[in-house]
Amino acid sequence: MSTAPKAQILHLAEMVEYQEGSVVSRQIIKADAGNITLFAFDTDQGLSEHTAPFDALVHILEGETEVSISGVPYRLSAGDGIILPANEPHALKAIQKFKMLLSMIRA
């Protein structure tokens, strides 16, 4: 099931807007096989440390963030990507406002 228009050019960074003091998300694709979700993080906002049962790809669309995986920090900016390994603790914090695309495949 798709939650975004099919067979159309998508301007991903424009499909989710920043909100002051918040993290905003919008699912682009939701299916039994996995999800693709856009996020917009205001400065100093983040996701606390957690785990997921599947690998996930984070692709930064704009801005800058610090991603921590099993306690190791990685600084990412627009155009960068990183794979969050299944079952390893990870967290994200906005160094400045940033938008990302998160792709998780359940397999």
MOPAC internal coordinates of N, CA, C and O (Angstrom, degrees):
PM7 1SCF
backbone

  N    0.0000 0     0.00 0     0.00 0    0    0    0
  C    1.4565 1     0.00 0     0.00 0    1    0    0
  C    1.5262 1   108.90 1     0.00 0    2    1    0
  O    1.2310 1   120.42 1   -50.57 1    3    2    1
  N    1.2950 1   116.81 1   129.43 1    3    2    1
  C    1.4585 1   121.77 1   179.46 1    5    3    2
  C    1.5258 1   109.71 1  -102.84 1    6    5    3
  O    1.2310 1   120.50 1   -35.99 1    7    6    5
  N    1.3217 1   116.64 1   144.01 1    7    6    5
  C    1.4627 1   120.73 1   177.41 1    9    7    6
  C    1.5302 1   111.00 1  -111.53 1   10    9    7
  O    1.2310 1   120.16 1  -173.80 1   11   10    9
  N    1.3321 1   117.30 1     6.20 1   11   10    9
  C    1.4603 1   123.14 1   176.35 1   13   11   10
  C    1.5241 1   107.53 1  -125.65 1   14   13   11
  O    1.2310 1   120.41 1   -21.88 1   15   14   13
  N    1.3247 1   116.82 1   158.12 1   15   14   13
  C    1.4696 1   118.90 1   180.00 1   17   15   14
  C    1.5235 1   111.71 1   -60.93 1   18   17   15
  O    1.2310 1   120.73 1   -38.21 1   19   18   17
  N    1.3124 1   116.22 1   141.79 1   19   18   17
  C    1.4613 1   121.45 1   178.62 1   21   19   18
  C    1.5230 1   109.50 1   -95.63 1   22   21   19
  O    1.2310 1   121.11 1   -23.88 1   23   22   21
  N    1.3351 1   115.48 1   156.12 1   23   22   21
  C    1.4661 1   122.86 1   176.82 1   25   23   22
  C    1.5266 1   111.53 1    54.89 1   26   25   23
  O    1.2310 1   120.96 1  -141.02 1   27   26   25
  N    1.3324 1   115.77 1    38.98 1   27   26   25
  C    1.4621 1   122.23 1   174.66 1   29   27   26
  C    1.5230 1   107.86 1  -137.56 1   30   29   27
  O    1.2310 1   121.06 1   -29.91 1   31   30   29
  N    1.3244 1   115.58 1   150.09 1   31   30   29
  C    1.4589 1   119.34 1   175.18 1   33   31   30
  C    1.5232 1   108.13 1   -69.90 1   34   33   31
  O    1.2310 1   120.71 1   -50.91 1   35   34   33
  N    1.3245 1   116.24 1   129.09 1   35   34   33
  C    1.4638 1   121.63 1   179.30 1   37   35   34
  C    1.5253 1   108.82 1  -107.84 1   38   37   35
  O    1.2310 1   120.47 1   -53.29 1   39   38   37
  N    1.2927 1   116.71 1   126.71 1   39   38   37
  C    1.4650 1   122.33 1   174.33 1   41   39   38
  C    1.5283 1   105.70 1   -94.69 1   42   41   39
  O    1.2310 1   121.19 1   -94.23 1   43   42   41
  N    1.3164 1   115.32 1    85.77 1   43   42   41
  C    1.4595 1   122.34 1  -166.85 1   45   43   42
  C    1.5202 1   113.43 1   -54.24 1   46   45   43
  O    1.2310 1   119.72 1   132.31 1   47   46   45
  N    1.3228 1   118.14 1   -47.69 1   47   46   45
  C    1.4671 1   120.57 1  -177.21 1   49   47   46
  C    1.5211 1   111.82 1   -63.66 1   50   49   47
  O    1.2310 1   120.14 1   157.92 1   51   50   49
  N    1.3194 1   117.34 1   -22.08 1   51   50   49
  C    1.4646 1   120.91 1   179.70 1   53   51   50
  C    1.5264 1   112.75 1   -88.88 1   54   53   51
  O    1.2310 1   120.39 1   174.32 1   55   54   53
  N    1.3190 1   116.86 1    -5.68 1   55   54   53
  C    1.4618 1   120.53 1  -175.51 1   57   55   54
  C    1.5288 1   113.97 1   -89.30 1   58   57   55
  O    1.2310 1   120.63 1   176.67 1   59   58   57
  N    1.3369 1   116.39 1    -3.33 1   59   58   57
  C    1.4675 1   121.09 1   176.45 1   61   59   58
  C    1.5272 1   106.79 1  -142.32 1   62   61   59
  O    1.2310 1   120.50 1   -43.06 1   63   62   61
  N    1.3209 1   116.64 1   136.94 1   63   62   61
  C    1.4666 1   121.70 1  -175.61 1   65   63   62
  C    1.5266 1   110.95 1  -111.43 1   66   65   63
  O    1.2310 1   121.12 1   -29.93 1   67   66   65
  N    1.3202 1   115.46 1   150.07 1   67   66   65
  C    1.4588 1   121.10 1   174.92 1   69   67   66
  C    1.5249 1   109.60 1   -70.73 1   70   69   67
  O    1.2310 1   121.30 1   -33.63 1   71   70   69
  N    1.3339 1   115.12 1   146.37 1   71   70   69
  C    1.4631 1   121.93 1   170.40 1   73   71   70
  C    1.5161 1   107.04 1  -130.13 1   74   73   71
  O    1.2310 1   120.74 1   -46.46 1   75   74   73
  N    1.3194 1   116.19 1   133.54 1   75   74   73
  C    1.4555 1   121.28 1  -175.94 1   77   75   74
  C    1.5292 1   110.97 1   -56.01 1   78   77   75
  O    1.2310 1   121.11 1   -51.72 1   79   78   77
  N    1.3447 1   115.49 1   128.28 1   79   78   77
  C    1.4601 1   121.61 1   176.47 1   81   79   78
  C    1.5146 1   114.89 1    70.01 1   82   81   79
  O    1.2310 1   120.13 1  -160.08 1   83   82   81
  N    1.3381 1   117.35 1    19.92 1   83   82   81
  C    1.4639 1   119.67 1  -172.82 1   85   83   82
  C    1.5197 1   113.10 1  -136.86 1   86   85   83
  O    1.2310 1   122.27 1   -12.85 1   87   86   85
  N    1.3248 1   113.26 1   167.15 1   87   86   85
  C    1.4590 1   123.41 1   167.77 1   89   87   86
  C    1.5206 1   105.92 1  -114.97 1   90   89   87
  O    1.2310 1   120.58 1   -53.22 1   91   90   89
  N    1.3291 1   116.49 1   126.78 1   91   90   89
  C    1.4573 1   121.84 1  -178.48 1   93   91   90
  C    1.5281 1   108.09 1  -115.26 1   94   93   91
  O    1.2310 1   120.18 1   -40.26 1   95   94   93
  N    1.3313 1   117.26 1   139.74 1   95   94   93
  C    1.4608 1   119.88 1   177.71 1   97   95   94
  C    1.5273 1   110.27 1  -131.44 1   98   97   95
  O    1.2310 1   121.71 1   -25.32 1   99   98   97
  N    1.3283 1   114.33 1   154.68 1   99   98   97
  C    1.4669 1   121.54 1   175.95 1  101   99   98
  C    1.5143 1   108.30 1  -147.05 1  102  101   99
  O    1.2310 1   120.76 1   -59.51 1  103  102  101
  N    1.3189 1   116.16 1   120.49 1  103  102  101
  C    1.4612 1   119.92 1   177.57 1  105  103  102
  C    1.5208 1   109.60 1   -74.60 1  106  105  103
  O    1.2310 1   121.21 1   -46.81 1  107  106  105
  N    1.3311 1   115.30 1   133.19 1  107  106  105
  C    1.4561 1   121.72 1   177.79 1  109  107  106
  C    1.5201 1   109.72 1   -98.01 1  110  109  107
  O    1.2310 1   120.77 1   137.54 1  111  110  109
  N    1.3330 1   116.12 1   -42.46 1  111  110  109
  C    1.4609 1   122.09 1   175.97 1  113  111  110
  C    1.5236 1   107.82 1  -135.83 1  114  113  111
  O    1.2310 1   121.30 1   -47.41 1  115  114  113
  N    1.3229 1   115.12 1   132.59 1  115  114  113
  C    1.4612 1   121.19 1   174.34 1  117  115  114
  C    1.5231 1   106.76 1  -129.28 1  118  117  115
  O    1.2310 1   121.19 1   -59.01 1  119  118  117
  N    1.3282 1   115.32 1   120.99 1  119  118  117
  C    1.4596 1   120.20 1  -178.78 1  121  119  118
  C    1.5188 1   109.08 1  -148.68 1  122  121  119
  O    1.2310 1   120.67 1   -16.06 1  123  122  121
  N    1.3215 1   116.32 1   163.94 1  123  122  121
  C    1.4612 1   120.22 1   177.20 1  125  123  122
  C    1.5240 1   111.10 1   -58.16 1  126  125  123
  O    1.2310 1   120.44 1   148.20 1  127  126  125
  N    1.3326 1   116.76 1   -31.80 1  127  126  125
  C    1.4644 1   121.42 1  -177.28 1  129  127  126
  C    1.5163 1   113.21 1   -79.11 1  130  129  127
  O    1.2310 1   119.69 1   165.20 1  131  130  129
  N    1.3402 1   118.19 1   -14.80 1  131  130  129
  C    1.4566 1   120.51 1   179.22 1  133  131  130
  C    1.5123 1   112.50 1   156.38 1  134  133  131
  O    1.2310 1   121.54 1     0.84 1  135  134  133
  N    1.3217 1   114.66 1  -179.16 1  135  134  133
  C    1.4610 1   121.60 1  -177.03 1  137  135  134
  C    1.5216 1   110.32 1  -132.65 1  138  137  135
  O    1.2310 1   121.13 1   -28.96 1  139  138  137
  N    1.3375 1   115.45 1   151.04 1  139  138  137
  C    1.4539 1   122.39 1   170.35 1  141  139  138
  C    1.5182 1   105.89 1  -126.57 1  142  141  139
  O    1.2310 1   121.13 1   -56.75 1  143  142  141
  N    1.3467 1   115.44 1   123.25 1  143  142  141
  C    1.4526 1   121.09 1  -172.62 1  145  143  142
  C    1.5199 1   110.35 1  -132.42 1  146  145  143
  O    1.2310 1   120.76 1   -42.22 1  147  146  145
  N    1.3264 1   116.16 1   137.78 1  147  146  145
  C    1.4569 1   122.98 1   172.89 1  149  147  146
  C    1.5189 1   108.89 1   -92.96 1  150  149  147
  O    1.2310 1   120.51 1   -36.33 1  151  150  149
  N    1.3316 1   116.62 1   143.67 1  151  150  149
  C    1.4671 1   122.07 1   176.45 1  153  151  150
  C    1.5208 1   109.12 1  -131.98 1  154  153  151
  O    1.2310 1   120.97 1   -33.42 1  155  154  153
  N    1.3331 1   115.76 1   146.58 1  155  154  153
  C    1.4662 1   122.83 1   170.19 1  157  155  154
  C    1.5240 1   106.96 1  -127.73 1  158  157  155
  O    1.2310 1   120.40 1   -57.01 1  159  158  157
  N    1.3330 1   116.84 1   122.99 1  159  158  157
  C    1.4644 1   123.31 1  -177.94 1  161  159  158
  C    1.5132 1   108.82 1  -112.82 1  162  161  159
  O    1.2310 1   120.07 1   -51.70 1  163  162  161
  N    1.3170 1   117.48 1   128.30 1  163  162  161
  C    1.4556 1   120.72 1   171.86 1  165  163  162
  C    1.5360 1   108.06 1   -74.37 1  166  165  163
  O    1.2310 1   120.51 1   -19.16 1  167  166  165
  N    1.3257 1   116.63 1   160.84 1  167  166  165
  C    1.4628 1   121.57 1   179.39 1  169  167  166
  C    1.5274 1   110.62 1   -52.17 1  170  169  167
  O    1.2310 1   120.62 1   -42.36 1  171  170  169
  N    1.3158 1   116.42 1   137.64 1  171  170  169
  C    1.4634 1   125.67 1   179.40 1  173  171  170
  C    1.5273 1   114.43 1    69.14 1  174  173  171
  O    1.2310 1   119.44 1  -176.24 1  175  174  173
  N    1.3154 1   118.68 1     3.76 1  175  174  173
  C    1.4652 1   121.24 1   175.28 1  177  175  174
  C    1.5204 1   108.66 1   -89.20 1  178  177  175
  O    1.2310 1   120.36 1   -18.01 1  179  178  177
  N    1.3157 1   116.91 1   161.99 1  179  178  177
  C    1.4535 1   119.13 1  -179.41 1  181  179  178
  C    1.5043 1   112.50 1  -170.08 1  182  181  179
  O    1.2310 1   121.63 1     6.86 1  183  182  181
  N    1.3134 1   114.49 1  -173.14 1  183  182  181
  C    1.4547 1   122.97 1   172.69 1  185  183  182
  C    1.5139 1   106.67 1  -117.72 1  186  185  183
  O    1.2310 1   120.49 1   -53.55 1  187  186  185
  N    1.3198 1   116.67 1   126.45 1  187  186  185
  C    1.4606 1   120.35 1  -179.05 1  189  187  186
  C    1.5215 1   110.14 1   -67.58 1  190  189  187
  O    1.2310 1   121.33 1   -16.67 1  191  190  189
  N    1.3306 1   115.06 1   163.33 1  191  190  189
  C    1.4552 1   120.57 1  -175.87 1  193  191  190
  C    1.5246 1   110.76 1   -58.74 1  194  193  191
  O    1.2310 1   121.39 1   -46.68 1  195  194  193
  N    1.3227 1   114.95 1   133.32 1  195  194  193
  C    1.4613 1   122.03 1   179.00 1  197  195  194
  C    1.5322 1   108.12 1  -157.19 1  198  197  195
  O    1.2310 1   120.62 1    -5.29 1  199  198  197
  N    1.3147 1   116.42 1   174.71 1  199  198  197
  C    1.4640 1   121.73 1   175.26 1  201  199  198
  C    1.5189 1   108.63 1  -124.00 1  202  201  199
  O    1.2310 1   121.15 1   -17.39 1  203  202  201
  N    1.3164 1   115.41 1   162.61 1  203  202  201
  C    1.4629 1   122.19 1   174.63 1  205  203  202
  C    1.5266 1   107.30 1  -136.32 1  206  205  203
  O    1.2310 1   120.06 1   -30.92 1  207  206  205
  N    1.3189 1   117.50 1   149.08 1  207  206  205
  C    1.4584 1   120.17 1  -175.72 1  209  207  206
  C    1.5319 1   114.54 1   -78.14 1  210  209  207
  O    1.2310 1   120.28 1   178.37 1  211  210  209
  N    1.3417 1   117.07 1    -1.63 1  211  210  209
  C    1.4641 1   121.45 1  -177.34 1  213  211  210
  C    1.5245 1   109.98 1  -134.66 1  214  213  211
  O    1.2310 1   120.26 1   -26.90 1  215  214  213
  N    1.3383 1   117.12 1   153.10 1  215  214  213
  C    1.4560 1   120.80 1   171.13 1  217  215  214
  C    1.5231 1   109.09 1   -60.65 1  218  217  215
  O    1.2310 1   120.87 1   -28.94 1  219  218  217
  N    1.3352 1   115.95 1   151.06 1  219  218  217
  C    1.4646 1   121.24 1   176.24 1  221  219  218
  C    1.5221 1   108.38 1  -142.29 1  222  221  219
  O    1.2310 1   120.85 1   -35.55 1  223  222  221
  N    1.3149 1   115.99 1   144.45 1  223  222  221
  C    1.4529 1   122.63 1   176.58 1  225  223  222
  C    1.5169 1   109.09 1  -103.32 1  226  225  223
  O    1.2310 1   120.81 1   -53.41 1  227  226  225
  N    1.3363 1   116.07 1   126.59 1  227  226  225
  C    1.4610 1   122.67 1   173.67 1  229  227  226
  C    1.5259 1   106.78 1  -105.09 1  230  229  227
  O    1.2310 1   120.58 1   -53.37 1  231  230  229
  N    1.3378 1   116.50 1   126.63 1  231  230  229
  C    1.4647 1   122.32 1   177.40 1  233  231  230
  C    1.5347 1   107.20 1  -123.53 1  234  233  231
  O    1.2310 1   120.42 1   -61.82 1  235  234  233
  N    1.3340 1   116.81 1   118.18 1  235  234  233
  C    1.4610 1   121.71 1  -177.91 1  237  235  234
  C    1.5279 1   108.82 1   -81.23 1  238  237  235
  O    1.2310 1   120.98 1   -54.37 1  239  238  237
  N    1.3295 1   115.74 1   125.63 1  239  238  237
  C    1.4650 1   121.71 1  -178.76 1  241  239  238
  C    1.5248 1   112.02 1   -92.96 1  242  241  239
  O    1.2310 1   120.51 1   142.56 1  243  242  241
  N    1.3271 1   116.63 1   -37.44 1  243  242  241
  C    1.4657 1   121.58 1   176.89 1  245  243  242
  C    1.5167 1   108.67 1  -159.71 1  246  245  243
  O    1.2310 1   120.75 1   -23.19 1  247  246  245
  N    1.3349 1   116.17 1   156.81 1  247  246  245
  C    1.4523 1   121.13 1   178.92 1  249  247  246
  C    1.5176 1   112.93 1    84.67 1  250  249  247
  O    1.2310 1   121.60 1    21.06 1  251  250  249
  N    1.3490 1   114.55 1  -158.94 1  251  250  249
  C    1.4666 1   119.77 1  -174.68 1  253  251  250
  C    1.5258 1   110.16 1  -149.01 1  254  253  251
  O    1.2310 1   120.87 1   -38.44 1  255  254  253
  N    1.3380 1   115.94 1   141.56 1  255  254  253
  C    1.4586 1   122.09 1  -178.24 1  257  255  254
  C    1.5202 1   111.02 1  -142.76 1  258  257  255
  O    1.2310 1   121.70 1   -17.65 1  259  258  257
  N    1.3185 1   114.36 1   162.35 1  259  258  257
  C    1.4541 1   120.53 1   168.46 1  261  259  258
  C    1.5140 1   107.29 1  -112.88 1  262  261  259
  O    1.2310 1   121.33 1   -55.06 1  263  262  261
  N    1.3303 1   115.06 1   124.94 1  263  262  261
  C    1.4598 1   122.21 1   176.12 1  265  263  262
  C    1.5189 1   106.92 1  -108.73 1  266  265  263
  O    1.2310 1   120.56 1   -50.62 1  267  266  265
  N    1.3138 1   116.54 1   129.38 1  267  266  265
  C    1.4577 1   121.80 1   177.33 1  269  267  266
  C    1.5204 1   107.84 1  -110.00 1  270  269  267
  O    1.2310 1   120.94 1   -52.43 1  271  270  269
  N    1.3453 1   115.81 1   127.57 1  271  270  269
  C    1.4680 1   121.27 1   177.39 1  273  271  270
  C    1.5222 1   107.18 1  -124.52 1  274  273  271
  O    1.2310 1   120.89 1   -62.05 1  275  274  273
  N    1.3226 1   115.91 1   117.95 1  275  274  273
  C    1.4723 1   122.16 1  -177.12 1  277  275  274
  C    1.5234 1   110.87 1    50.05 1  278  277  275
  O    1.2310 1   120.76 1  -138.65 1  279  278  277
  N    1.3317 1   116.16 1    41.35 1  279  278  277
  C    1.4620 1   122.41 1   176.37 1  281  279  278
  C    1.5154 1   115.62 1    83.20 1  282  281  279
  O    1.2310 1   119.43 1   176.08 1  283  282  281
  N    1.3273 1   118.69 1    -3.92 1  283  282  281
  C    1.4653 1   121.93 1   179.42 1  285  283  282
  C    1.5239 1   108.82 1   -96.82 1  286  285  283
  O    1.2310 1   119.81 1   -58.50 1  287  286  285
  N    1.3551 1   117.96 1   121.50 1  287  286  285
  C    1.4660 1   120.26 1  -179.06 1  289  287  286
  C    1.5327 1   112.36 1   -83.73 1  290  289  287
  O    1.2310 1   121.17 1   -37.09 1  291  290  289
  N    1.3266 1   115.37 1   142.91 1  291  290  289
  C    1.4631 1   123.25 1   175.97 1  293  291  290
  C    1.5255 1   107.09 1  -131.82 1  294  293  291
  O    1.2310 1   120.50 1   -49.88 1  295  294  293
  N    1.3218 1   116.65 1   130.12 1  295  294  293
  C    1.4633 1   121.33 1   179.00 1  297  295  294
  C    1.5321 1   108.17 1   -98.72 1  298  297  295
  O    1.2310 1   120.63 1   -57.53 1  299  298  297
  N    1.3136 1   116.40 1   122.47 1  299  298  297
  C    1.4561 1   121.89 1  -177.62 1  301  299  298
  C    1.5179 1   110.14 1  -122.72 1  302  301  299
  O    1.2310 1   121.13 1   -33.43 1  303  302  301
  N    1.3384 1   115.45 1   146.57 1  303  302  301
  C    1.4582 1   121.36 1   175.28 1  305  303  302
  C    1.5185 1   109.01 1  -134.55 1  306  305  303
  O    1.2310 1   120.45 1    -0.17 1  307  306  305
  N    1.3274 1   116.75 1   179.83 1  307  306  305
  C    1.4594 1   122.82 1  -174.25 1  309  307  306
  C    1.5261 1   111.45 1   -47.76 1  310  309  307
  O    1.2310 1   121.24 1   -50.80 1  311  310  309
  N    1.3196 1   115.24 1   129.20 1  311  310  309
  C    1.4509 1   122.07 1   179.98 1  313  311  310
  C    1.5096 1   114.04 1    95.88 1  314  313  311
  O    1.2310 1   120.03 1   162.48 1  315  314  313
  N    1.3348 1   117.55 1   -17.52 1  315  314  313
  C    1.4634 1   121.45 1  -179.90 1  317  315  314
  C    1.5270 1   110.86 1   -82.41 1  318  317  315
  O    1.2310 1   121.50 1   -24.30 1  319  318  317
  N    1.3195 1   114.74 1   155.70 1  319  318  317
  C    1.4511 1   121.44 1   174.93 1  321  319  318
  C    1.5094 1   109.98 1  -142.09 1  322  321  319
  O    1.2310 1   120.81 1   -20.07 1  323  322  321
  N    1.3304 1   116.06 1   159.93 1  323  322  321
  C    1.4540 1   121.48 1   177.05 1  325  323  322
  C    1.5262 1   108.08 1  -153.59 1  326  325  323
  O    1.2310 1   120.84 1   -34.44 1  327  326  325
  N    1.3264 1   116.00 1   145.56 1  327  326  325
  C    1.4585 1   120.39 1   177.05 1  329  327  326
  C    1.5178 1   108.83 1   -96.06 1  330  329  327
  O    1.2310 1   121.13 1   -53.03 1  331  330  329
  N    1.3157 1   115.44 1   126.97 1  331  330  329
  C    1.4667 1   122.34 1   175.07 1  333  331  330
  C    1.5276 1   106.68 1   -89.47 1  334  333  331
  O    1.2310 1   119.74 1   -67.74 1  335  334  333
  N    1.3367 1   118.10 1   112.26 1  335  334  333
  C    1.4658 1   119.99 1  -177.18 1  337  335  334
  C    1.5317 1   112.23 1   -68.55 1  338  337  335
  O    1.2310 1   121.38 1   -36.52 1  339  338  337
  N    1.3021 1   114.96 1   143.48 1  339  338  337
  C    1.4645 1   121.04 1   177.02 1  341  339  338
  C    1.5219 1   110.33 1   -55.34 1  342  341  339
  O    1.2310 1   121.18 1   -39.10 1  343  342  341
  N    1.3228 1   115.35 1   140.90 1  343  342  341
  C    1.4646 1   124.09 1   173.10 1  345  343  342
  C    1.5287 1   114.80 1    64.48 1  346  345  343
  O    1.2310 1   119.34 1  -168.66 1  347  346  345
  N    1.3381 1   118.87 1    11.34 1  347  346  345
  C    1.4590 1   121.39 1   174.25 1  349  347  346
  C    1.5308 1   108.55 1  -105.33 1  350  349  347
  O    1.2310 1   120.08 1   -44.65 1  351  350  349
  N    1.3309 1   117.46 1   135.35 1  351  350  349
  C    1.4635 1   119.32 1  -179.06 1  353  351  350
  C    1.5305 1   110.99 1   -64.31 1  354  353  351
  O    1.2310 1   121.39 1   -42.42 1  355  354  353
  N    1.3257 1   114.94 1   137.58 1  355  354  353
  C    1.4586 1   120.33 1   178.58 1  357  355  354
  C    1.5297 1   109.42 1  -146.33 1  358  357  355
  O    1.2310 1   121.55 1   -23.73 1  359  358  357
  N    1.3272 1   114.64 1   156.27 1  359  358  357
  C    1.4643 1   121.91 1   179.63 1  361  359  358
  C    1.5286 1   107.67 1  -148.89 1  362  361  359
  O    1.2310 1   120.69 1   -20.12 1  363  362  361
  N    1.3380 1   116.28 1   159.88 1  363  362  361
  C    1.4581 1   121.84 1   177.40 1  365  363  362
  C    1.5167 1   108.95 1  -133.29 1  366  365  363
  O    1.2310 1   120.78 1   -36.32 1  367  366  365
  N    1.3390 1   116.11 1   143.68 1  367  366  365
  C    1.4609 1   120.89 1   174.50 1  369  367  366
  C    1.5177 1   109.03 1  -142.38 1  370  369  367
  O    1.2310 1   120.78 1   -47.27 1  371  370  369
  N    1.3208 1   116.11 1   132.73 1  371  370  369
  C    1.4594 1   121.71 1  -179.22 1  373  371  370
  C    1.5193 1   110.55 1   -74.55 1  374  373  371
  O    1.2310 1   120.48 1   -61.33 1  375  374  373
  N    1.3357 1   116.69 1   118.67 1  375  374  373
  C    1.4630 1   121.73 1   171.21 1  377  375  374
  C    1.5208 1   107.91 1   -74.54 1  378  377  375
  O    1.2310 1   121.27 1   140.58 1  379  378  377
  N    1.3195 1   115.17 1   -39.42 1  379  378  377
  C    1.4592 1   124.21 1   169.71 1  381  379  378
  C    1.5217 1   105.07 1  -141.39 1  382  381  379
  O    1.2310 1   120.06 1    -8.92 1  383  382  381
  N    1.3196 1   117.49 1   171.08 1  383  382  381
  C    1.4626 1   119.23 1   177.62 1  385  383  382
  C    1.5157 1   108.50 1   -49.27 1  386  385  383
  O    1.2310 1   120.93 1   -42.38 1  387  386  385
  N    1.3370 1   115.83 1   137.62 1  387  386  385
  C    1.4542 1   118.27 1   175.53 1  389  387  386
  C    1.5211 1   110.80 1  -148.77 1  390  389  387
  O    1.2310 1   121.97 1   -23.66 1  391  390  389
  N    1.3316 1   113.82 1   156.34 1  391  390  389
  C    1.4531 1   121.83 1   174.93 1  393  391  390
  C    1.5175 1   108.20 1  -122.71 1  394  393  391
  O    1.2310 1   121.22 1   -36.56 1  395  394  393
  N    1.3227 1   115.27 1   143.44 1  395  394  393
  C    1.4580 1   119.65 1  -179.75 1  397  395  394
  C    1.5134 1   110.99 1  -141.87 1  398  397  395
  O    1.2310 1   121.61 1   -21.98 1  399  398  397
  N    1.3252 1   114.52 1   158.02 1  399  398  397
  C    1.4449 1   123.26 1   172.69 1  401  399  398
  C    1.5219 1   106.56 1  -110.82 1  402  401  399
  O    1.2310 1   120.25 1   -54.09 1  403  402  401
  N    1.3222 1   117.13 1   125.91 1  403  402  401
  C    1.4634 1   122.97 1   179.65 1  405  403  402
  C    1.5248 1   108.13 1  -111.65 1  406  405  403
  O    1.2310 1   120.99 1   -58.17 1  407  406  405
  N    1.3297 1   115.71 1   121.83 1  407  406  405
  C    1.4715 1   121.18 1   178.36 1  409  407  406
  C    1.5029 1   108.75 1  -115.70 1  410  409  407
  O    1.2310 1   120.72 1   -59.89 1  411  410  409
  N    1.3306 1   116.24 1   120.11 1  411  410  409
  C    1.4688 1   121.02 1   178.83 1  413  411  410
  C    1.5174 1   108.93 1  -124.37 1  414  413  411
  O    1.2310 1   121.31 1   -55.71 1  415  414  413
  N    1.3218 1   115.09 1   124.29 1  415  414  413
  C    1.4585 1   121.45 1   178.63 1  417  415  414
  C    1.5173 1   107.97 1  -111.11 1  418  417  415
  O    1.2310 1   121.00 1   -53.88 1  419  418  417
  N    1.3053 1   115.68 1   126.12 1  419  418  417
  C    1.4693 1   121.14 1  -179.00 1  421  419  418
  C    1.5174 1   109.37 1   -89.76 1  422  421  419
  O    1.2310 1   121.34 1   -80.58 1  423  422  421
  N    1.3214 1   115.04 1    99.42 1  423  422  421
  C    1.4628 1   118.88 1   179.70 1  425  423  422
  C    1.5059 1   110.24 1  -158.55 1  426  425  423
  O    1.2310 1   120.10 1   180.00 1  427  426  425

